[in-house]
Amino acid sequence: MNRYPEPQPKELVHGLADLYGLPPDMVLATRGSDDGIDLLVRLFCRAGRDRIVICPPTFGMYAQTAAIQGAGVVCAALEGNHGFRLNPDAIRLAVGAGAKLVFLCSPNNPTGNTIDSSQVLELCRQLRGRAVVVLDEAYVEFSAGKSLESALPTLDNLVLLRTLSKAHGLAGLRCGAVLAAPELISMLRTIMPPYPLATPVVHRVLAALQVPDVERRRQQVRRIIHARERLARWLSVQTWTRKVWPSAANFLLVRVDDAEGMLAWTAHGGVLLRDVSAQPGLENCVRVSIGSALELRRFRAAM
Ligand SMILES: *Cc1c(COP(=O)(O)O)cnc(C)c1O
């Protein structure tokens, strides 16, 4: 521990490259996807001048990171009446007006739906030379769809964000990856702090990337998907449920009679749900994460 770590520990980058099926020069090891979002916004957006596009309702860190950098945020809202599908026209319009980065999230947090791969690829082709499309795949392991990893080598304005925090259950380690064209990865490296990944973290991640461990977590993901579908069925027949959206992630978006009352009541029973009701189109909605069997029993009992 008396030595500094490598800025991008070689074994770690190779391990992540193997995990995601890409050459190592297309992988940047980060302190989780939040770190990747921050690096991308700082690389592409000048304070007071440049803008990003987000598609709400979505993950809060894109707009928050832009606000810290002094970048503008343009909203191209998902279509709430159509299962939260993407609105590519609104995105193209925002980029036409000068936005530099487009943040897409699939499966999306907190709505749980996926974006068609063909739509993402078409957007990348149309925006080439003008904007970079960042696809946040934090929950892709829980979905039936595939990562867009294989499209990366042919699209130099597509960036993927992956993390060990969700399906790998290692949120406390703070490790993830930006996957992109080698030129973009080298540019991101130039604005990174010199030693972002602590040596014990690197050792622990390398251990977690061993095949038996990865296989054990794949089984865990299958159990979570099974529990998600069971909980969705249970929720859908409760009198206080108005709507349960289909989910390709490890959580469910639920509209209830009275979200505020439900949050207070479950908190009283020691269960914390995520209040997402302030997001556009999500009135009276809560996000329920798929926890352990015991946690889910406690949630059902509390309700
Ligand atoms: C949790 C989450 C992240 C951040 O994950 P870390 O790798 O732990 O920073 C990024 N994007 C989405 C959509 C998330 O839900």
The ligand as an ORCA input file, in Angstrom:
! r2SCAN-3c Opt
* xyz 0 1
  C     -27.322      3.426    -10.076
  C     -27.237      4.080    -11.392
  C     -26.031      4.635    -11.850
  C     -24.829      4.844    -10.985
  O     -24.195      3.725    -10.654
  P     -22.746      3.735    -10.004
  O     -21.968      2.891    -10.948
  O     -22.923      3.118     -8.670
  O     -22.225      5.136     -9.935
  C     -25.978      5.146    -13.132
  N     -27.056      5.135    -13.909
  C     -28.241      4.635    -13.503
  C     -29.402      4.665    -14.424
  C     -28.367      4.113    -12.225
  O     -29.556      3.669    -11.805
*
